[in-house]
Amino acid sequence: MENTRFVNKGIVKKDAKALLSGRPVYTDDIAPSGCLVVKLLRSPHAHAWIEDISTAAALKVPGIEAVFTYKDVPEKRYTQAGQTFPEPSPDDRLILDQHIRYNGDPVAIIAGRDENCVSQAMKRIKVKYKVLEPLLDFTKAIDNPIIIHPEDNYVVKSDIGNDVKRNICASQCRGNGDIDKVLSECDHIIDQTYHIKAVSQAMMEVFCAFTSIDIYGRIKVISSTQIPFHARRIIARGLNIPKSKVRVVKPRIGGGFGAKQTAVMEIYPAFVTYKTGKPAKLVFTREECFIQGSPRHEMQVHVRLGADKNGKIRGIDLSTLSNTGAFGEHGPTTVDLSGTKSLSLYRMEAFRFKTEVVYTNVLSAGAYRGYGATQGLFAVESAVNELAHKLDIDPIKLREMNMVREGDLLTNYFGEVTNSCNLDKCVAKVKEMIRWDEKYPYVKIGPHTVRSVGMAMAMQGSGIGGVDVGSVQLKLNDDGFYTLMIGCSDMGTGCDTILAQMAADGLGCEFDDIIVRGVDTDQSPYDSGSYASSTTYVTGMAVVKACESMRKRICEEAAAIMGLKANEVEFDGETISENDNPEHNMPLSDLITSLQAGNGHIIEVTESHTSPVSPPPFMAGAAEIEVDLETGKITPINYVAAVDCGTVINTNLARIQAEGGLVQGLGMTLYEDMQYTKAGKMKNRNFMSYKIPTRLDMGNIKVEFESSYEETGPFGAKSIGEIVINTPAPAIADAVYNATGLRFRTLPITAEQVLMGLLDKEEA
């Protein structure tokens, strides 16, 4: 980058020393002693009705402050999904409900002086259930006699194609051209269904929050959340009180990956504080993070892809069935990305995109990095790989024939054009990095061992066009340093750092002269939150605007003192000088002294930004795996990726983002699988039984950048946070096919499945 000192550099994170030295920065670290300990009694049934609940014995336990049941909470349905209002997700839950909808659904809230007394009290609560038959198979949910939400006070705030009596949370159908006619004319059709199961975000910091009443009688919530402003709205609606009565503060977050875009548990300690007036704290166990978290939506994606005899893709008919679980958080929105971010990778004559989101009696799903695009891209990229094999065309060559390029109108992306796109360069870079021509499709390296490769492409978005808002406040302090107040949540990704890099370059000051203040809904400017890959692109542009406004204000104030007009001076970050007479100048320090002496105004600026477009980042990835044909074991050897995220703001943090996302994608492809018993109880609810990849399971990962320049982004930047998880699943699945001849369309792909497939193949 030209004319930048900090942007496009590997600047160390603002809070690196505090984190490395183990400073108490996380929510549970800073909770005061003396908080009431809050725990939740949970249903052992997946579907039930509470006929009677007795808390008398529990209340007699010494140290117990309160026990609350469905009889005590407001009859006000709300949603825990954190998205810009009006929230598309239906208001379909109560704080506690008489109707139990999944195994683990909270039945009672217990608050006491310590964990021991609360645990004792929990055992003394007597609940009589009427056990109902659960609906666990989401492919059988529509028009099932078991209705998950029969209540009359269910609320839908916008047209999402909802039909709750049919267990449909949301539905839609859109397209362009006559897809049926186009497919009927195609020489080759790939007609397959792909199944992507629910997986957990598995962030290291569990869900946690503590609450209190401030001196003005308001509820103060300290929470590890990605969505402070939305959390305020959610808590206020759930408690049926004005938003002005709630304040949310976000400390350092120990990982989120979308899990904390849902206000999973803040309402419970807030309710305790609201009812008792006393501070309260709830920290989920790891088991609770699994059974009441917000995992990725399980989806079944049906693809009909048509091409001519040369491999030119003419049309795709995509149909997605999504399992939102017991409640509709993020149900109407995640499913849309399964088509917008997959179909738009390719140029074609016609498409159709149909979705249905259904209720079942399992844990409510939510946001997870990739947010629906991950599921859709596994299906479409796998179908493209299948087409390549059917036509005996190299998968890279097939993509080069069909991929979207700069200047193209995106197929299913709200009429947007790719004004910045280096996808072709990403594919070429990945081909070179993996040494594709030497290794494709496989190389035999032993009597029973082969190494094979597979590849895939992806795109995502940069915020939600026309919806997401980013805001910052910039204040000039004495000694010439600046305070940057932000409303977005740094969840470990380093947004505090990258926004400070932009501000330092925008103001011409030193990086350490930018002091970043995190989120407090009473003090911070409004920001939609950290999700949808929005922070760098949306909030970053708010920083750029704020720097421009600050420079303008500095010039105006200095010019007035110097006896000049504002357009007659310029500011270089240290000194304000007359354009035609540089010797006539005023150091910034002198200006501040003058302002503080009352000769002007204290300089603060606040700027917001929203973008009508959401320019997509692009990516290509290739996997090299080793398969033991005697055991079916799959060992990742190499994963290479090339990313076009526009200008890279912080090279170190961007690379770490990419590497982390690739490991998560590898995990959902080979290891992770949320499983339930026939009664609807989650089987794997800890890290002993729910497997995530360790450093020993990753193989070697290498990431490069093929930067385009996005005119609408800060310093030419687009997003990077989500796209990086999307290529491993289709790439590894195709590598497995190249090694074994077995096509797996359901994730995860395990050694047992490979071995059984090989044995069946031998017998056949």
Solvent accessible surface area in square Angstrom, and as a share of the most:
residue,aa,sasa,rsa
1,M,91,0.41
2,E,148,0.66
3,N,153,0.78
4,T,18,0.11
5,R,128,0.47
6,F,22,0.09
7,V,0,0.00
8,N,46,0.24
9,K,82,0.35
10,G,33,0.32
11,I,36,0.18
12,V,107,0.61
13,K,44,0.19
14,K,70,0.30
15,D,27,0.14
16,A,18,0.14
17,K,176,0.75
18,A,22,0.17
19,L,54,0.27
20,L,159,0.79
21,S,83,0.54
22,G,61,0.59
23,R,147,0.54
24,P,83,0.52
25,V,36,0.21
26,Y,69,0.26
27,T,2,0.01
28,D,65,0.34
29,D,73,0.38
30,I,74,0.38
31,A,19,0.14
32,P,71,0.45
33,S,115,0.74
34,G,74,0.71
35,C,12,0.07
36,L,15,0.08
37,V,32,0.19
38,V,2,0.01
39,K,38,0.16
40,L,6,0.03
41,L,30,0.15
42,R,37,0.13
43,S,3,0.02
44,P,81,0.51
45,H,53,0.24
46,A,3,0.03
47,H,8,0.04
48,A,0,0.00
49,W,102,0.36
50,I,1,0.00
51,E,83,0.37
52,D,74,0.39
53,I,11,0.06
54,S,46,0.30
55,T,25,0.14
56,A,60,0.46
57,A,42,0.32
58,A,0,0.00
59,L,85,0.42
60,K,159,0.67
61,V,4,0.03
62,P,99,0.62
63,G,25,0.24
64,I,24,0.12
65,E,65,0.29
66,A,12,0.10
67,V,14,0.08
68,F,18,0.07
69,T,8,0.04
70,Y,40,0.15
71,K,127,0.54
72,D,59,0.31
73,V,13,0.07
74,P,28,0.18
75,E,127,0.57
76,K,67,0.28
77,R,15,0.06
78,Y,1,0.00
79,T,7,0.04
80,Q,4,0.02
81,A,0,0.00
82,G,0,0.00
83,Q,9,0.04
84,T,27,0.16
85,F,122,0.51
86,P,84,0.53
87,E,1,0.01
88,P,33,0.21
89,S,0,0.00
90,P,0,0.00
91,D,1,0.00
92,D,0,0.00
93,R,15,0.05
94,L,14,0.07
95,I,6,0.03
96,L,2,0.01
97,D,18,0.09
98,Q,45,0.20
99,H,12,0.05
100,I,1,0.00
101,R,1,0.00
102,Y,4,0.01
103,N,22,0.11
104,G,1,0.01
105,D,11,0.06
106,P,5,0.03
107,V,1,0.00
108,A,0,0.00
109,I,0,0.00
110,I,0,0.00
111,A,0,0.00
112,G,0,0.00
113,R,153,0.56
114,D,54,0.28
115,E,103,0.46
116,N,98,0.50
117,C,6,0.03
118,V,0,0.00
119,S,39,0.25
120,Q,71,0.32
121,A,0,0.00
122,M,44,0.20
123,K,162,0.68
124,R,105,0.38
125,I,13,0.07
126,K,132,0.56
127,V,36,0.21
128,K,126,0.53
129,Y,42,0.16
130,K,109,0.46
131,V,91,0.52
132,L,53,0.26
133,E,124,0.56
134,P,37,0.23
135,L,7,0.03
136,L,50,0.25
137,D,59,0.30
138,F,9,0.04
139,T,63,0.37
140,K,134,0.57
141,A,0,0.00
142,I,49,0.25
143,D,89,0.46
144,N,30,0.16
145,P,126,0.79
146,I,28,0.14
147,I,57,0.29
148,I,0,0.00
149,H,0,0.00
150,P,61,0.39
151,E,28,0.12
152,D,145,0.75
153,N,59,0.30
154,Y,30,0.11
155,V,55,0.31
156,V,58,0.33
157,K,59,0.25
158,S,47,0.30
159,D,143,0.74
160,I,22,0.11
161,G,29,0.28
162,N,42,0.22
163,D,53,0.27
164,V,19,0.11
165,K,105,0.45
166,R,94,0.34
167,N,0,0.00
168,I,5,0.03
169,C,0,0.00
170,A,4,0.03
171,S,37,0.24
172,Q,56,0.25
173,C,83,0.49
174,R,73,0.27
175,G,46,0.44
176,N,95,0.49
177,G,57,0.54
178,D,82,0.42
179,I,7,0.03
180,D,72,0.37
181,K,116,0.49
182,V,15,0.08
183,L,8,0.04
184,S,91,0.59
185,E,81,0.36
186,C,18,0.11
187,D,83,0.43
188,H,44,0.20
189,I,60,0.30
190,I,13,0.06
191,D,72,0.37
192,Q,58,0.26
193,T,59,0.34
194,Y,1,0.00
195,H,43,0.19
196,I,0,0.00
197,K,55,0.23
198,A,20,0.15
199,V,3,0.02
200,S,12,0.08
201,Q,9,0.04
202,A,13,0.10
203,M,5,0.02
204,M,132,0.59
205,E,24,0.11
206,V,28,0.16
207,F,8,0.03
208,C,3,0.02
209,A,0,0.00
210,F,20,0.08
211,T,0,0.00
212,S,32,0.21
213,I,64,0.32
214,D,30,0.16
215,I,157,0.80
216,Y,165,0.63
217,G,46,0.44
218,R,43,0.16
219,I,5,0.02
220,K,56,0.24
221,V,0,0.00
222,I,13,0.07
223,S,0,0.00
224,S,3,0.02
225,T,1,0.01
226,Q,1,0.01
227,I,0,0.00
228,P,0,0.00
229,F,13,0.05
230,H,2,0.01
231,A,0,0.00
232,R,54,0.20
233,R,27,0.10
234,I,4,0.02
235,I,1,0.00
236,A,2,0.02
237,R,79,0.29
238,G,0,0.00
239,L,3,0.01
240,N,93,0.48
241,I,29,0.15
242,P,81,0.51
243,K,102,0.43
244,S,78,0.50
245,K,91,0.38
246,V,0,0.00
247,R,46,0.17
248,V,0,0.00
249,V,29,0.17
250,K,16,0.07
251,P,19,0.12
252,R,31,0.11
253,I,2,0.01
254,G,18,0.18
255,G,12,0.12
256,G,1,0.01
257,F,69,0.29
258,G,7,0.07
259,A,0,0.00
260,K,2,0.01
261,Q,4,0.02
262,T,6,0.04
263,A,2,0.02
264,V,4,0.02
265,M,2,0.01
266,E,8,0.03
267,I,2,0.01
268,Y,2,0.01
269,P,0,0.00
270,A,0,0.00
271,F,1,0.00
272,V,0,0.00
273,T,0,0.00
274,Y,98,0.37
275,K,100,0.42
276,T,36,0.21
277,G,43,0.41
278,K,86,0.37
279,P,54,0.34
280,A,0,0.00
281,K,51,0.22
282,L,3,0.01
283,V,49,0.28
284,F,4,0.02
285,T,65,0.38
286,R,52,0.19
287,E,72,0.32
288,E,23,0.10
289,C,11,0.06
290,F,2,0.01
291,I,11,0.06
292,Q,6,0.03
293,G,9,0.08
294,S,2,0.02
295,P,7,0.04
296,R,3,0.01
297,H,1,0.01
298,E,33,0.15
299,M,0,0.00
300,Q,56,0.25
301,V,0,0.00
302,H,69,0.31
303,V,0,0.00
304,R,65,0.24
305,L,0,0.00
306,G,0,0.00
307,A,0,0.00
308,D,36,0.19
309,K,146,0.62
310,N,96,0.49
311,G,0,0.00
312,K,74,0.31
313,I,0,0.00
314,R,45,0.16
315,G,0,0.00
316,I,0,0.00
317,D,17,0.09
318,L,0,0.00
319,S,37,0.24
320,T,3,0.02
321,L,28,0.14
322,S,0,0.00
323,N,8,0.04
324,T,0,0.00
325,G,1,0.01
326,A,0,0.00
327,F,6,0.02
328,G,0,0.00
329,E,2,0.01
330,H,0,0.00
331,G,0,0.00
332,P,16,0.10
333,T,30,0.17
334,T,1,0.01
335,V,3,0.01
336,D,24,0.12
337,L,33,0.16
338,S,0,0.00
339,G,0,0.00
340,T,1,0.00
341,K,15,0.06
342,S,0,0.00
343,L,0,0.00
344,S,0,0.00
345,L,0,0.00
346,Y,1,0.00
347,R,83,0.30
348,M,32,0.14
349,E,93,0.42
350,A,1,0.01
351,F,11,0.04
352,R,70,0.25
353,F,0,0.00
354,K,89,0.38
355,T,1,0.01
356,E,46,0.21
357,V,0,0.00
358,V,0,0.00
359,Y,0,0.00
360,T,0,0.00
361,N,0,0.00
362,V,15,0.08
363,L,10,0.05
364,S,7,0.05
365,A,5,0.04
366,G,1,0.01
367,A,1,0.01
368,Y,8,0.03
369,R,19,0.07
370,G,0,0.00
371,Y,23,0.09
372,G,1,0.01
373,A,0,0.00
374,T,2,0.01
375,Q,1,0.00
376,G,0,0.00
377,L,0,0.00
378,F,0,0.00
379,A,0,0.00
380,V,0,0.00
381,E,0,0.00
382,S,3,0.02
383,A,0,0.00
384,V,0,0.00
385,N,0,0.00
386,E,18,0.08
387,L,0,0.00
388,A,0,0.00
389,H,47,0.21
390,K,111,0.47
391,L,30,0.15
392,D,135,0.70
393,I,34,0.17
394,D,43,0.23
395,P,0,0.00
396,I,2,0.01
397,K,118,0.50
398,L,0,0.00
399,R,0,0.00
400,E,69,0.31
401,M,63,0.28
402,N,0,0.00
403,M,0,0.00
404,V,1,0.01
405,R,78,0.29
406,E,100,0.45
407,G,52,0.50
408,D,31,0.16
409,L,118,0.59
410,L,4,0.02
411,T,33,0.19
412,N,6,0.03
413,Y,4,0.02
414,F,143,0.60
415,G,58,0.56
416,E,21,0.10
417,V,62,0.36
418,T,1,0.01
419,N,105,0.54
420,S,4,0.02
421,C,6,0.04
422,N,20,0.10
423,L,0,0.00
424,D,52,0.27
425,K,105,0.45
426,C,0,0.00
427,V,0,0.00
428,A,55,0.42
429,K,53,0.23
430,V,0,0.00
431,K,65,0.28
432,E,121,0.54
433,M,39,0.17
434,I,3,0.01
435,R,132,0.48
436,W,1,0.00
437,D,107,0.56
438,E,114,0.51
439,K,30,0.13
440,Y,54,0.21
441,P,53,0.34
442,Y,111,0.42
443,V,64,0.37
444,K,125,0.53
445,I,85,0.43
446,G,21,0.20
447,P,113,0.71
448,H,87,0.39
449,T,29,0.17
450,V,5,0.03
451,R,83,0.30
452,S,0,0.00
453,V,0,0.00
454,G,0,0.00
455,M,0,0.00
456,A,0,0.00
457,M,0,0.00
458,A,0,0.00
459,M,0,0.00
460,Q,2,0.01
461,G,6,0.06
462,S,1,0.01
463,G,7,0.07
464,I,70,0.36
465,G,28,0.27
466,G,54,0.52
467,V,64,0.37
468,D,3,0.01
469,V,42,0.24
470,G,1,0.01
471,S,4,0.03
472,V,0,0.00
473,Q,53,0.24
474,L,0,0.00
475,K,68,0.29
476,L,13,0.06
477,N,19,0.10
478,D,71,0.37
479,D,132,0.68
480,G,12,0.12
481,F,69,0.29
482,Y,1,0.00
483,T,18,0.10
484,L,0,0.00
485,M,20,0.09
486,I,1,0.00
487,G,0,0.00
488,C,0,0.00
489,S,1,0.01
490,D,3,0.02
491,M,33,0.15
492,G,38,0.36
493,T,47,0.27
494,G,0,0.00
495,C,6,0.03
496,D,22,0.11
497,T,2,0.01
498,I,20,0.10
499,L,0,0.00
500,A,0,0.00
501,Q,0,0.00
502,M,1,0.00
503,A,0,0.00
504,A,0,0.00
505,D,27,0.14
506,G,20,0.19
507,L,0,0.00
508,G,28,0.27
509,C,11,0.06
510,E,85,0.38
511,F,22,0.09
512,D,111,0.58
513,D,46,0.24
514,I,0,0.00
515,I,77,0.39
516,V,28,0.16
517,R,118,0.43
518,G,36,0.34
519,V,1,0.01
520,D,14,0.07
521,T,9,0.05
522,D,64,0.33
523,Q,95,0.42
524,S,10,0.06
525,P,18,0.12
526,Y,86,0.33
527,D,3,0.02
528,S,3,0.02
529,G,2,0.02
530,S,5,0.03
531,Y,15,0.06
532,A,26,0.20
533,S,16,0.10
534,S,7,0.05
535,T,19,0.11
536,T,25,0.14
537,Y,0,0.00
538,V,5,0.03
539,T,2,0.01
540,G,0,0.00
541,M,34,0.15
542,A,0,0.00
543,V,0,0.00
544,V,32,0.19
545,K,67,0.29
546,A,0,0.00
547,C,3,0.02
548,E,109,0.49
549,S,25,0.16
550,M,0,0.00
551,R,67,0.24
552,K,131,0.56
553,R,63,0.23
554,I,0,0.00
555,C,17,0.10
556,E,65,0.29
557,E,19,0.08
558,A,0,0.00
559,A,1,0.01
560,A,78,0.60
561,I,69,0.35
562,M,25,0.11
563,G,66,0.64
564,L,40,0.20
565,K,142,0.60
566,A,42,0.33
567,N,121,0.62
568,E,66,0.30
569,V,10,0.06
570,E,107,0.48
571,F,11,0.04
572,D,97,0.50
573,G,6,0.06
574,E,127,0.57
575,T,33,0.19
576,I,0,0.00
577,S,20,0.13
578,E,35,0.16
579,N,69,0.35
580,D,136,0.71
581,N,65,0.33
582,P,86,0.54
583,E,154,0.69
584,H,66,0.29
585,N,66,0.34
586,M,25,0.11
587,P,53,0.33
588,L,11,0.05
589,S,62,0.40
590,D,73,0.38
591,L,0,0.00
592,I,9,0.04
593,T,92,0.53
594,S,19,0.12
595,L,9,0.04
596,Q,103,0.46
597,A,76,0.59
598,G,60,0.57
599,N,93,0.48
600,G,33,0.31
601,H,125,0.56
602,I,102,0.52
603,I,2,0.01
604,E,76,0.34
605,V,14,0.08
606,T,74,0.43
607,E,46,0.20
608,S,56,0.36
609,H,22,0.10
610,T,68,0.39
611,S,7,0.04
612,P,117,0.73
613,V,50,0.29
614,S,8,0.05
615,P,10,0.06
616,P,4,0.03
617,P,0,0.00
618,F,0,0.00
619,M,0,0.00
620,A,0,0.00
621,G,0,0.00
622,A,0,0.00
623,A,2,0.02
624,E,9,0.04
625,I,1,0.01
626,E,40,0.18
627,V,0,0.00
628,D,45,0.23
629,L,55,0.28
630,E,103,0.46
631,T,70,0.41
632,G,0,0.00
633,K,120,0.51
634,I,15,0.08
635,T,49,0.28
636,P,13,0.08
637,I,30,0.15
638,N,39,0.20
639,Y,7,0.03
640,V,9,0.05
641,A,0,0.00
642,A,0,0.00
643,V,0,0.00
644,D,0,0.00
645,C,4,0.03
646,G,0,0.00
647,T,8,0.05
648,V,6,0.03
649,I,8,0.04
650,N,3,0.02
651,T,40,0.23
652,N,74,0.38
653,L,17,0.09
654,A,9,0.07
655,R,80,0.29
656,I,107,0.54
657,Q,30,0.13
658,A,0,0.00
659,E,56,0.25
660,G,32,0.31
661,G,0,0.00
662,L,2,0.01
663,V,24,0.14
664,Q,25,0.11
665,G,0,0.00
666,L,5,0.02
667,G,0,0.00
668,M,5,0.02
669,T,0,0.00
670,L,9,0.04
671,Y,66,0.25
672,E,6,0.03
673,D,17,0.09
674,M,13,0.06
675,Q,79,0.35
676,Y,62,0.23
677,T,49,0.28
678,K,198,0.84
679,A,70,0.54
680,G,1,0.01
681,K,97,0.41
682,M,7,0.03
683,K,118,0.50
684,N,11,0.06
685,R,38,0.14
686,N,65,0.33
687,F,67,0.28
688,M,159,0.71
689,S,53,0.34
690,Y,1,0.00
691,K,113,0.48
692,I,56,0.29
693,P,18,0.11
694,T,76,0.44
695,R,151,0.55
696,L,168,0.84
697,D,47,0.24
698,M,33,0.15
699,G,19,0.19
700,N,94,0.48
701,I,33,0.17
702,K,114,0.49
703,V,3,0.02
704,E,53,0.24
705,F,38,0.16
706,E,35,0.16
707,S,58,0.38
708,S,14,0.09
709,Y,114,0.44
710,E,4,0.02
711,E,142,0.64
712,T,57,0.33
713,G,6,0.06
714,P,1,0.00
715,F,43,0.18
716,G,0,0.00
717,A,0,0.00
718,K,4,0.02
719,S,3,0.02
720,I,25,0.12
721,G,21,0.20
722,E,19,0.09
723,I,0,0.00
724,V,0,0.00
725,I,2,0.01
726,N,1,0.01
727,T,0,0.00
728,P,1,0.01
729,A,2,0.02
730,P,0,0.00
731,A,0,0.00
732,I,1,0.01
733,A,1,0.01
734,D,0,0.00
735,A,0,0.00
736,V,0,0.00
737,Y,62,0.24
738,N,13,0.07
739,A,12,0.10
740,T,8,0.05
741,G,39,0.38
742,L,26,0.13
743,R,42,0.15
744,F,33,0.14
745,R,68,0.25
746,T,48,0.28
747,L,2,0.01
748,P,7,0.04
749,I,2,0.01
750,T,40,0.23
751,A,35,0.27
752,E,119,0.53
753,Q,72,0.32
754,V,0,0.00
755,L,52,0.26
756,M,110,0.49
757,G,17,0.16
758,L,22,0.11
759,L,76,0.38
760,D,84,0.43
761,K,106,0.45
762,E,142,0.63
763,E,148,0.66
764,A,120,0.93
